[in-house]
Amino acid sequence: MDDLHPLPASPLTIAAGQAACAALDIPANVAAAADLLRRAAAEGAELLVLPELFLTGYELAGIAADPDSHTLDAADPRLDPLAAACADTRTAVVAGAPARDPATGRLHISALVLDRDGRFAVQYDKQHATPTERAAGFSSGTSGCTLTLDGWRLGLGICWDSGFPEHARAAALDGCHAYLVGAMFGQGTGVHQRAVVFPARALDNTSYTLLANHCAPSGPFHGCGGSAVWNPDGTLLTDAGPTAPAVAVARLNPHHLAAARTAEPVLLDPSLTTPPHPRLTTPLA
């Protein structure tokens, strides 16, 4: 592979978790998150990803009505049981939660990342908030986020981010080997979106792709589950199924990643590092 995209030296085991969560009950949901983390760690996972807004549930109106009670930040003591589980198992976590910008007061749909010692590492704010989320008072984030773990570069996304191919492509062009998304895909159209979008993002970018999805009622939706990991050729690697609680654990293999990127060298195309070609507009008689 081109040295712009160096590959990891060894495999990495990651997991997508799903479980029912309680509306606006952060302590209960932190406890559920810690249980999923311990379950994933027992299966060898070094990182667990949880669904969008898992620590409160997908409760937009309730969060916006009382952000003092229902947003979290790095210093929130309600995260302590999850941090302790990370430290006890040496497993990192990406936890979906609402957050508030301390400078502007703006609400965000975020992912809070705790490292393997249980220390806060970074907060990623969803870059593509939906029209409904914006109407409820949530703002879009302004930057992407790449995690590094044991030589692997891991790009983060939240739900509707994954519907924009350029979001996952930006992660791949930042050298990411995997694209990790926490989401709320509901029953009905969400089943179709889940089945189409994530294999496409994997194949688009020859990257492992993970979805951690809700699997029970939350807010106005009933999550369709199916937390899963796809190979960098778009084939399914592991699937947690539709019900809760469950973890989908996958071993990411650098040799399989190298083979996929050799077979489909899309990330080496010169168009990705040069200005776009002009487009011709031609009327037809």
DOTI-72919 format. One line per 4 residues: their letters; for each residue x, y, z of N, C-alpha, C. Coordinates in nm, 3 decimals. Example, Ala and Ser with C-alpha at 12.3 -4.5 7.8 and 13.67 -1.06 7.14 Angstrom:
<atoms>
AS = 1.319:-0.569:0.780:1.230:-0.450:0.780:1.320:-0.330:0.780; 1.285:-0.225:0.708:1.367:-0.106:0.714:1.290:0.003:0.787
</atoms>
This chain:
<atoms>
MDDL = 0.083:-0.121:0.000:0.000:0.000:0.000:0.087:0.125:0.000; 0.035:0.235:-0.051:0.101:0.364:-0.050:0.128:0.407:0.094; 0.243:0.475:0.117:0.277:0.510:0.254:0.190:0.621:0.312; 0.099:0.679:0.230:0.001:0.772:0.286:-0.101:0.699:0.373
HPLP = -0.112:0.568:0.354:-0.210:0.488:0.427:-0.141:0.367:0.489; -0.046:0.386:0.582:0.021:0.272:0.643:-0.077:0.185:0.720; -0.052:0.055:0.719:-0.143:-0.039:0.783:-0.094:-0.074:0.923; -0.185:-0.114:1.011:-0.144:-0.157:1.145:-0.059:-0.283:1.136
ASPL = 0.015:-0.308:1.243:0.103:-0.425:1.246:0.034:-0.550:1.298; -0.074:-0.533:1.376:-0.137:-0.647:1.440:-0.288:-0.629:1.444; -0.363:-0.737:1.464:-0.509:-0.727:1.469:-0.559:-0.647:1.589; -0.684:-0.604:1.578:-0.753:-0.532:1.686:-0.894:-0.589:1.697
TIAA = -0.937:-0.616:1.819:-1.072:-0.667:1.841:-1.161:-0.555:1.894; -1.272:-0.531:1.825:-1.366:-0.426:1.863:-1.505:-0.485:1.873; -1.597:-0.410:1.932:-1.733:-0.459:1.951:-1.833:-0.347:1.936; -1.951:-0.382:1.884:-2.067:-0.295:1.880:-2.169:-0.349:1.980
GQAA = -2.218:-0.263:2.068:-2.310:-0.309:2.171:-2.450:-0.252:2.154; -2.548:-0.327:2.198:-2.688:-0.281:2.195:-2.761:-0.336:2.317; -2.851:-0.253:2.370:-2.935:-0.292:2.483:-3.047:-0.191:2.494; -3.153:-0.228:2.562:-3.258:-0.131:2.592:-3.203:-0.025:2.686
CAAL = -3.246:0.100:2.667:-3.205:0.205:2.760:-3.329:0.274:2.816; -3.312:0.334:2.933:-3.423:0.397:3.005:-3.427:0.546:2.972; -3.545:0.598:2.946:-3.559:0.738:2.905:-3.506:0.832:3.012; -3.401:0.907:2.976:-3.344:1.015:3.057:-3.291:0.968:3.193
DIPA = -3.266:0.838:3.206:-3.213:0.783:3.331:-3.065:0.752:3.309; -2.982:0.854:3.328:-2.839:0.839:3.298:-2.773:0.732:3.385; -2.794:0.728:3.517:-2.730:0.622:3.596:-2.767:0.481:3.549; -2.894:0.459:3.517:-2.935:0.327:3.470:-2.868:0.293:3.338
NVAA = -2.859:0.390:3.249:-2.799:0.363:3.118:-2.648:0.349:3.126; -2.584:0.422:3.217:-2.441:0.401:3.240:-2.417:0.259:3.291; -2.504:0.211:3.380:-2.491:0.074:3.430:-2.507:-0.027:3.317; -2.604:-0.002:3.227:-2.622:-0.091:3.112:-2.500:-0.088:3.021
AADL = -2.443:0.031:3.003:-2.322:0.044:2.921:-2.206:-0.033:2.983; -2.191:-0.022:3.114:-2.083:-0.094:3.182:-2.101:-0.244:3.169; -2.224:-0.292:3.177:-2.251:-0.435:3.159:-2.212:-0.480:3.018; -2.249:-0.401:2.917:-2.212:-0.436:2.780:-2.060:-0.435:2.763
LRRA = -1.994:-0.337:2.825:-1.850:-0.329:2.812:-1.783:-0.453:2.873; -1.828:-0.493:2.990:-1.770:-0.612:3.053:-1.797:-0.737:2.968; -1.914:-0.743:2.908:-1.947:-0.857:2.821:-1.856:-0.857:2.698; -1.837:-0.740:2.638:-1.750:-0.732:2.521:-1.605:-0.765:2.558
AAEG = -1.559:-0.714:2.673:-1.422:-0.742:2.716:-1.401:-0.891:2.739; -1.502:-0.959:2.793:-1.490:-1.103:2.816:-1.472:-1.181:2.685; -1.515:-1.119:2.574:-1.497:-1.181:2.443:-1.375:-1.127:2.370; -1.292:-1.054:2.443:-1.165:-1.011:2.387:-1.163:-0.872:2.327
AELL = -1.273:-0.797:2.337:-1.277:-0.665:2.274:-1.188:-0.566:2.348; -1.122:-0.482:2.271:-1.038:-0.375:2.325:-1.106:-0.239:2.315; -1.218:-0.234:2.244:-1.296:-0.111:2.228:-1.441:-0.149:2.205; -1.532:-0.081:2.275:-1.676:-0.100:2.257:-1.737:0.030:2.207
VLPE = -1.824:0.021:2.107:-1.900:0.136:2.057:-2.047:0.115:2.092; -2.111:0.221:2.144:-2.251:0.216:2.185:-2.336:0.304:2.094; -2.469:0.283:2.093:-2.556:0.359:2.002:-2.563:0.508:2.033; -2.618:0.581:1.938:-2.642:0.725:1.949:-2.728:0.755:2.073
LFLT = -2.686:0.855:2.151:-2.761:0.899:2.269:-2.797:0.784:2.363; -2.710:0.684:2.372:-2.742:0.567:2.454:-2.755:0.604:2.602; -2.678:0.702:2.648:-2.677:0.730:2.792:-2.798:0.807:2.840; -2.881:0.857:2.748:-3.008:0.919:2.785:-3.127:0.856:2.716
GYEL = -3.101:0.782:2.610:-3.205:0.747:2.516:-3.223:0.859:2.415; -3.289:0.826:2.303:-3.310:0.925:2.196:-3.429:1.013:2.233; -3.408:1.097:2.334:-3.514:1.177:2.396:-3.486:1.324:2.372; -3.503:1.371:2.249:-3.461:1.506:2.212:-3.533:1.613:2.295
AGIA = -3.665:1.604:2.305:-3.742:1.707:2.375:-3.704:1.713:2.522; -3.691:1.598:2.586:-3.657:1.595:2.727:-3.519:1.650:2.755; -3.424:1.618:2.669:-3.288:1.670:2.686:-3.288:1.822:2.672; -3.353:1.870:2.567:-3.354:2.015:2.541:-3.428:2.092:2.649
ADPD = -3.528:2.029:2.710:-3.605:2.097:2.814:-3.527:2.115:2.943; -3.431:2.027:2.969:-3.354:2.035:3.094:-3.210:1.993:3.069; -3.136:2.073:2.994:-2.999:2.033:2.960:-2.907:2.026:3.082; -2.936:2.100:3.188:-2.853:2.091:3.308:-2.852:1.949:3.363
SHTL = -2.967:1.882:3.354:-2.978:1.747:3.408:-2.938:1.640:3.309; -2.958:1.666:3.180:-2.952:1.558:3.082:-2.839:1.567:2.981; -2.742:1.657:3.002:-2.621:1.654:2.920:-2.504:1.608:3.008; -2.399:1.558:2.941:-2.282:1.508:3.012:-2.157:1.574:2.957
DAAD = -2.053:1.575:3.041:-1.922:1.621:2.996:-1.815:1.533:3.058; -1.690:1.566:3.031:-1.579:1.481:3.072:-1.572:1.461:3.223; -1.616:1.561:3.298:-1.601:1.555:3.443:-1.724:1.504:3.516; -1.826:1.460:3.443:-1.952:1.421:3.506:-1.933:1.294:3.589
PRLD = -1.960:1.300:3.721:-1.938:1.181:3.805:-2.031:1.065:3.772; -2.140:1.093:3.699:-2.229:0.983:3.660:-2.161:0.886:3.564; -2.050:0.927:3.502:-1.974:0.838:3.415:-1.880:0.745:3.492; -1.866:0.766:3.622:-1.766:0.692:3.699:-1.780:0.540:3.690
PLAA = -1.903:0.482:3.697:-1.912:0.336:3.686:-1.864:0.283:3.551; -1.887:0.360:3.445:-1.839:0.318:3.314:-1.688:0.332:3.306; -1.635:0.441:3.363:-1.490:0.459:3.365:-1.423:0.346:3.444; -1.485:0.306:3.554:-1.429:0.197:3.634:-1.429:0.066:3.557
ACAD = -1.536:0.041:3.480:-1.541:-0.081:3.399:-1.432:-0.080:3.292; -1.408:0.038:3.233:-1.299:0.049:3.135:-1.165:0.014:3.199; -1.138:0.072:3.316:-1.010:0.049:3.383:-0.997:-0.097:3.428; -1.105:-0.154:3.480:-1.100:-0.293:3.528:-1.072:-0.391:3.416
TRTA = -1.126:-0.363:3.296:-1.115:-0.458:3.184:-1.011:-0.417:3.081; -0.955:-0.297:3.096:-0.861:-0.242:2.997:-0.927:-0.235:2.859; -1.051:-0.183:2.858:-1.129:-0.172:2.736:-1.179:-0.029:2.722; -1.158:0.031:2.604:-1.206:0.167:2.578:-1.352:0.163:2.534
VVAG = -1.418:0.280:2.539:-1.559:0.286:2.500:-1.589:0.417:2.429; -1.678:0.408:2.331:-1.736:0.523:2.262:-1.884:0.524:2.297; -1.925:0.620:2.379:-2.061:0.620:2.435:-2.142:0.737:2.382; -2.256:0.710:2.320:-2.343:0.814:2.269:-2.412:0.888:2.382
APAR = -2.404:1.023:2.379:-2.460:1.105:2.487:-2.484:1.246:2.436; -2.578:1.319:2.496:-2.592:1.461:2.465:-2.488:1.543:2.541; -2.443:1.650:2.479:-2.344:1.738:2.542:-2.381:1.882:2.513; -2.324:1.972:2.590:-2.350:2.115:2.571:-2.218:2.189:2.567
DPAT = -2.202:2.275:2.466:-2.080:2.354:2.454:-2.073:2.453:2.570; -1.969:2.449:2.652:-1.964:2.536:2.769:-1.951:2.684:2.733; -1.901:2.712:2.613:-1.883:2.852:2.573:-2.008:2.912:2.513; -2.080:2.832:2.433:-2.195:2.885:2.360:-2.329:2.836:2.414
GRLH = -2.328:2.729:2.491:-2.453:2.670:2.539:-2.522:2.583:2.436; -2.464:2.568:2.317:-2.528:2.488:2.213:-2.529:2.341:2.251; -2.642:2.276:2.219:-2.654:2.132:2.242:-2.599:2.055:2.123; -2.538:1.941:2.155:-2.485:1.853:2.051:-2.524:1.709:2.082
ISAL = -2.541:1.632:1.976:-2.549:1.487:1.988:-2.406:1.436:1.970; -2.353:1.374:2.074:-2.209:1.353:2.081:-2.175:1.207:2.111; -2.046:1.179:2.095:-1.988:1.053:2.140:-1.877:1.089:2.238; -1.887:1.038:2.361:-1.784:1.058:2.462:-1.695:0.935:2.464
VLDR = -1.565:0.956:2.452:-1.470:0.845:2.441:-1.389:0.837:2.570; -1.391:0.720:2.634:-1.307:0.691:2.750:-1.202:0.589:2.709; -1.078:0.609:2.752:-0.971:0.519:2.711:-0.968:0.394:2.800; -0.866:0.313:2.781:-0.860:0.185:2.852:-0.829:0.200:3.000
DGRF = -0.792:0.320:3.042:-0.776:0.348:3.184:-0.901:0.415:3.242; -1.004:0.434:3.159:-1.124:0.500:3.204:-1.116:0.651:3.203; -1.009:0.705:3.146:-0.993:0.851:3.139:-1.062:0.905:3.015; -1.121:1.025:3.029:-1.182:1.090:2.914:-1.076:1.118:2.810
AVQY = -1.105:1.082:2.683:-1.009:1.102:2.574:-1.051:1.213:2.480; -1.177:1.213:2.436:-1.221:1.311:2.338:-1.373:1.308:2.328; -1.430:1.417:2.280:-1.573:1.425:2.249:-1.588:1.455:2.100; -1.668:1.373:2.033:-1.702:1.400:1.893:-1.847:1.444:1.886
DKQH = -1.873:1.554:1.814:-2.009:1.606:1.797:-2.058:1.573:1.656; -2.176:1.515:1.649:-2.236:1.475:1.521:-2.234:1.591:1.422; -2.174:1.567:1.305:-2.159:1.674:1.206:-2.283:1.695:1.121; -2.365:1.591:1.107:-2.485:1.601:1.024:-2.609:1.577:1.112
ATPT = -2.644:1.677:1.192:-2.770:1.670:1.267:-2.886:1.674:1.168; -2.989:1.595:1.193:-3.102:1.590:1.103:-3.187:1.716:1.117; -3.275:1.744:1.021:-3.366:1.859:1.038:-3.446:1.852:1.167; -3.492:1.733:1.205:-3.568:1.718:1.329:-3.482:1.752:1.450
ERAA = -3.358:1.708:1.448:-3.268:1.736:1.560:-3.236:1.885:1.569; -3.216:1.948:1.455:-3.188:2.092:1.456:-3.310:2.169:1.507; -3.430:2.126:1.465:-3.553:2.191:1.511:-3.571:2.176:1.662; -3.519:2.066:1.717:-3.531:2.043:1.861:-3.425:2.119:1.941
GFSS = -3.333:2.187:1.872:-3.234:2.269:1.941:-3.093:2.217:1.940; -3.065:2.113:1.861:-2.931:2.055:1.857:-2.853:2.109:1.738; -2.728:2.144:1.759:-2.642:2.199:1.655:-2.549:2.092:1.599; -2.509:2.112:1.473:-2.414:2.020:1.411:-2.273:2.051:1.458
GTSG = -2.192:1.947:1.471:-2.051:1.964:1.502:-1.975:2.017:1.382; -1.854:2.061:1.407:-1.778:2.129:1.303:-1.651:2.056:1.260; -1.622:1.941:1.321:-1.500:1.870:1.282:-1.517:1.720:1.299; -1.441:1.647:1.219:-1.438:1.503:1.232:-1.350:1.460:1.348
CTLT = -1.343:1.328:1.369:-1.266:1.276:1.483:-1.207:1.141:1.448; -1.077:1.127:1.467:-1.006:1.002:1.447:-0.944:0.957:1.577; -0.972:0.834:1.618:-0.907:0.773:1.733:-0.790:0.688:1.686; -0.689:0.675:1.769:-0.579:0.582:1.740:-0.569:0.483:1.854
LDGW = -0.560:0.356:1.818:-0.553:0.249:1.917:-0.469:0.135:1.860; -0.355:0.110:1.922:-0.266:0.001:1.882:-0.234:0.003:1.733; -0.208:0.123:1.680:-0.171:0.136:1.540:-0.288:0.146:1.444; -0.409:0.131:1.491:-0.528:0.143:1.409:-0.582:0.285:1.419
RLGL = -0.622:0.340:1.305:-0.688:0.470:1.300:-0.836:0.446:1.278; -0.919:0.502:1.365:-1.062:0.472:1.371:-1.141:0.601:1.361; -1.218:0.618:1.254:-1.298:0.737:1.234:-1.435:0.722:1.297; -1.481:0.827:1.364:-1.611:0.823:1.432:-1.719:0.889:1.349
GICW = -1.841:0.834:1.357:-1.960:0.894:1.299:-2.078:0.867:1.390; -2.183:0.947:1.373:-2.307:0.927:1.449:-2.424:0.930:1.351; -2.492:0.820:1.339:-2.616:0.802:1.265:-2.616:0.868:1.126; -2.681:0.986:1.112:-2.700:1.045:0.978:-2.568:1.083:0.912
DSGF = -2.461:1.097:0.991:-2.329:1.116:0.931:-2.302:1.011:0.824; -2.344:0.887:0.853:-2.312:0.776:0.763:-2.386:0.786:0.631; -2.493:0.866:0.625:-2.567:0.884:0.501:-2.499:0.975:0.402; -2.389:1.037:0.443:-2.313:1.127:0.357:-2.182:1.058:0.323
PEHA = -2.167:1.006:0.201:-2.046:0.929:0.168:-1.917:1.005:0.196; -1.921:1.138:0.181:-1.799:1.215:0.203:-1.755:1.213:0.349; -1.845:1.183:0.442:-1.806:1.177:0.583:-1.712:1.059:0.608; -1.752:0.942:0.562:-1.666:0.825:0.576:-1.540:0.839:0.491
RAAA = -1.552:0.900:0.373:-1.436:0.920:0.288:-1.334:1.012:0.354; -1.381:1.116:0.424:-1.288:1.204:0.496:-1.209:1.126:0.599; -1.274:1.033:0.668:-1.203:0.949:0.764:-1.098:0.864:0.694; -1.136:0.803:0.582:-1.041:0.719:0.509:-0.922:0.799:0.459
LDGC = -0.947:0.921:0.412:-0.837:1.004:0.364:-0.750:1.056:0.478; -0.801:1.049:0.600:-0.719:1.080:0.717:-0.640:0.957:0.763; -0.644:0.852:0.683:-0.570:0.731:0.715:-0.645:0.631:0.798; -0.777:0.649:0.815:-0.852:0.556:0.899:-0.863:0.419:0.834
HAYL = -0.855:0.318:0.918:-0.871:0.179:0.874:-1.011:0.126:0.903; -1.086:0.199:0.985:-1.222:0.158:1.021:-1.306:0.282:1.047; -1.436:0.268:1.026:-1.534:0.376:1.043:-1.637:0.324:1.142; -1.649:0.391:1.257:-1.730:0.343:1.369:-1.847:0.438:1.392
VGAM = -1.970:0.384:1.389:-2.090:0.467:1.394:-2.185:0.417:1.502; -2.226:0.506:1.592:-2.335:0.479:1.683:-2.461:0.544:1.627; -2.575:0.474:1.630:-2.691:0.523:1.555:-2.823:0.486:1.621; -2.928:0.549:1.566:-3.066:0.510:1.591:-3.132:0.487:1.456
FGQG = -3.128:0.362:1.411:-3.203:0.322:1.291:-3.323:0.242:1.340; -3.442:0.293:1.310:-3.564:0.232:1.359:-3.615:0.120:1.270; -3.718:0.056:1.320:-3.785:-0.045:1.238:-3.853:0.023:1.121; -3.871:-0.048:1.012:-3.927:0.012:0.891:-3.816:0.056:0.798
TGVH = -3.813:0.185:0.762:-3.712:0.233:0.666:-3.570:0.219:0.722; -3.556:0.223:0.853:-3.423:0.207:0.912:-3.361:0.072:0.882; -3.442:-0.031:0.868:-3.390:-0.164:0.834:-3.323:-0.160:0.697; -3.388:-0.093:0.603:-3.330:-0.080:0.468:-3.203:0.004:0.471
QRAV = -3.207:0.117:0.543:-3.089:0.203:0.550:-2.970:0.128:0.608; -2.992:0.056:0.716:-2.884:-0.020:0.778:-2.824:-0.120:0.680; -2.910:-0.188:0.608:-2.863:-0.294:0.519:-2.788:-0.241:0.398; -2.817:-0.118:0.357:-2.756:-0.062:0.236:-2.636:0.026:0.267
VFPA = -2.650:0.114:0.364:-2.548:0.218:0.386:-2.415:0.161:0.432; -2.417:0.071:0.528:-2.290:0.031:0.591:-2.203:-0.058:0.504; -2.259:-0.155:0.432:-2.173:-0.224:0.335:-2.118:-0.129:0.229; -2.198:-0.029:0.190:-2.151:0.068:0.090:-2.036:0.150:0.143
RALD = -2.046:0.200:0.269:-1.937:0.279:0.324:-1.810:0.196:0.337; -1.825:0.067:0.371:-1.708:-0.020:0.379:-1.643:-0.037:0.242; -1.722:-0.067:0.142:-1.668:-0.090:0.008:-1.618:0.039:-0.055; -1.689:0.150:-0.032:-1.646:0.280:-0.085:-1.502:0.311:-0.048
NTSY = -1.465:0.274:0.075:-1.339:0.320:0.133:-1.245:0.207:0.171; -1.279:0.085:0.130:-1.201:-0.033:0.169:-1.159:-0.023:0.316; -1.260:-0.003:0.401:-1.238:0.014:0.545:-1.336:-0.076:0.620; -1.291:-0.133:0.732:-1.387:-0.196:0.821:-1.489:-0.091:0.865
TLLA = -1.615:-0.134:0.878:-1.722:-0.042:0.916:-1.807:-0.106:1.025; -1.832:-0.030:1.131:-1.907:-0.081:1.247:-2.030:0.005:1.269; -2.140:-0.062:1.303:-2.264:0.004:1.344:-2.304:-0.046:1.482; -2.323:0.045:1.577:-2.385:0.015:1.706:-2.522:0.081:1.704
NHCA = -2.629:0.002:1.708:-2.763:0.055:1.685:-2.856:0.023:1.802; -2.952:0.111:1.824:-3.057:0.084:1.922:-3.137:-0.039:1.880; -3.190:-0.110:1.980:-3.263:-0.233:1.951:-3.394:-0.242:2.028; -3.439:-0.129:2.083:-3.560:-0.127:2.165:-3.624:0.010:2.151
PSGP = -3.743:0.031:2.208:-3.804:0.164:2.199:-3.717:0.271:2.266; -3.708:0.387:2.202:-3.637:0.501:2.259:-3.688:0.626:2.189; -3.743:0.720:2.267:-3.804:0.836:2.206:-3.915:0.791:2.111; -3.923:0.851:1.991:-4.031:0.816:1.899:-4.003:0.691:1.816
FHGC = -3.888:0.627:1.837:-3.846:0.517:1.751:-3.838:0.385:1.827; -3.839:0.278:1.750:-3.806:0.145:1.802:-3.688:0.097:1.719; -3.569:0.094:1.780:-3.449:0.056:1.706:-3.459:-0.084:1.650; -3.401:-0.103:1.533:-3.410:-0.234:1.465:-3.293:-0.324:1.501
GGSA = -3.202:-0.279:1.588:-3.090:-0.363:1.626:-2.995:-0.387:1.510; -2.941:-0.508:1.504:-2.851:-0.540:1.396:-2.716:-0.471:1.408; -2.672:-0.442:1.530:-2.536:-0.391:1.547:-2.440:-0.491:1.484; -2.342:-0.440:1.409:-2.265:-0.530:1.323:-2.133:-0.467:1.282
VWNP = -2.049:-0.549:1.221:-1.924:-0.504:1.161:-1.915:-0.565:1.021; -1.876:-0.480:0.925:-1.858:-0.523:0.787:-1.710:-0.522:0.751; -1.670:-0.616:0.669:-1.534:-0.624:0.617:-1.507:-0.510:0.519; -1.378:-0.483:0.489:-1.347:-0.374:0.395:-1.385:-0.404:0.250
DGTL = -1.437:-0.523:0.221:-1.493:-0.549:0.089:-1.646:-0.541:0.089; -1.705:-0.496:0.200:-1.849:-0.478:0.210:-1.925:-0.600:0.257; -1.859:-0.713:0.279:-1.928:-0.832:0.328:-1.944:-0.825:0.480; -2.047:-0.890:0.530:-2.077:-0.888:0.673:-1.979:-0.976:0.748
LTDA = -1.921:-0.923:0.856:-1.828:-0.999:0.938:-1.897:-1.057:1.061; -1.977:-0.975:1.131:-2.048:-1.023:1.249:-2.171:-0.936:1.273; -2.276:-0.996:1.331:-2.404:-0.928:1.349:-2.463:-0.970:1.483; -2.503:-0.871:1.564:-2.559:-0.900:1.697:-2.703:-0.945:1.692
GPTA = -2.769:-0.932:1.576:-2.909:-0.970:1.567:-3.002:-0.858:1.613; -3.134:-0.882:1.612:-3.230:-0.774:1.634:-3.265:-0.745:1.779; -3.226:-0.831:1.873:-3.277:-0.816:2.010:-3.167:-0.781:2.108; -3.209:-0.745:2.231:-3.116:-0.696:2.333:-3.109:-0.794:2.449
PAVA = -3.002:-0.783:2.529:-2.877:-0.711:2.500:-2.784:-0.802:2.420; -2.692:-0.743:2.347:-2.601:-0.823:2.266:-2.481:-0.740:2.227; -2.372:-0.808:2.196:-2.254:-0.743:2.141:-2.212:-0.818:2.015; -2.169:-0.742:1.916:-2.111:-0.798:1.794:-1.961:-0.774:1.802
VARL = -1.885:-0.880:1.822:-1.741:-0.870:1.842:-1.670:-0.912:1.714; -1.573:-0.832:1.671:-1.503:-0.859:1.545:-1.354:-0.837:1.562; -1.278:-0.923:1.501:-1.132:-0.909:1.499:-1.092:-0.846:1.366; -1.037:-0.725:1.371:-0.994:-0.654:1.252:-0.853:-0.702:1.216
NPHH = -0.835:-0.747:1.093:-0.711:-0.810:1.051:-0.640:-0.723:0.950; -0.517:-0.679:0.977:-0.448:-0.592:0.881:-0.419:-0.660:0.748; -0.403:-0.793:0.748:-0.377:-0.862:0.622:-0.500:-0.861:0.532; -0.618:-0.877:0.592:-0.742:-0.869:0.513:-0.764:-0.727:0.462
LAAA = -0.728:-0.629:0.545:-0.739:-0.490:0.502:-0.646:-0.463:0.385; -0.524:-0.512:0.393:-0.428:-0.493:0.284:-0.477:-0.559:0.156; -0.535:-0.678:0.168:-0.584:-0.749:0.049:-0.697:-0.671:-0.016; -0.788:-0.617:0.065:-0.900:-0.541:0.009:-0.850:-0.416:-0.061
RTAE = -0.752:-0.349:-0.002:-0.703:-0.224:-0.060:-0.615:-0.248:-0.183; -0.558:-0.366:-0.191:-0.484:-0.402:-0.313:-0.581:-0.435:-0.426; -0.689:-0.506:-0.392:-0.787:-0.544:-0.494:-0.866:-0.424:-0.545; -0.894:-0.328:-0.457:-0.972:-0.208:-0.493:-0.897:-0.084:-0.444
PVLL = -0.799:-0.035:-0.519:-0.715:0.074:-0.470:-0.780:0.212:-0.484; -0.903:0.224:-0.436:-0.978:0.349:-0.454:-0.912:0.466:-0.382; -0.846:0.439:-0.269:-0.788:0.548:-0.191:-0.659:0.601:-0.251; -0.610:0.535:-0.357:-0.488:0.582:-0.424:-0.518:0.656:-0.552
DPSL = -0.645:0.675:-0.583:-0.679:0.745:-0.708:-0.629:0.889:-0.702; -0.560:0.938:-0.807:-0.506:1.074:-0.804:-0.611:1.182:-0.783; -0.736:1.154:-0.819:-0.841:1.256:-0.803:-0.864:1.294:-0.658; -0.822:1.209:-0.565:-0.845:1.237:-0.423:-0.745:1.337:-0.366
TTPP = -0.637:1.362:-0.436:-0.535:1.454:-0.386:-0.508:1.570:-0.481; -0.590:1.585:-0.584:-0.577:1.696:-0.678:-0.710:1.770:-0.685; -0.711:1.895:-0.728:-0.838:1.968:-0.740:-0.934:1.894:-0.833; -1.064:1.905:-0.808:-1.160:1.835:-0.894:-1.158:1.889:-1.036
HPRL = -1.187:1.801:-1.130:-1.196:1.842:-1.269:-1.321:1.929:-1.288; -1.316:2.025:-1.381:-1.437:2.101:-1.410:-1.544:2.011:-1.470; -1.669:2.047:-1.449:-1.780:1.971:-1.505:-1.835:2.044:-1.627; -1.871:1.968:-1.726:-1.931:2.023:-1.848:-2.083:2.012:-1.838
TTPL = -2.151:2.118:-1.872:-2.298:2.116:-1.880:-2.338:2.134:-2.025; -2.403:2.034:-2.079:-2.433:2.035:-2.222:-2.583:2.015:-2.244; -2.650:2.114:-2.304:-2.793:2.095:-2.336:-2.810:1.998:-2.452; -2.914:1.920:-2.445:-2.948:1.827:-2.553:-3.069:1.880:-2.628
A = -3.064:1.875:-2.760:-3.178:1.920:-2.843:-3.294:1.827:-2.825
</atoms>
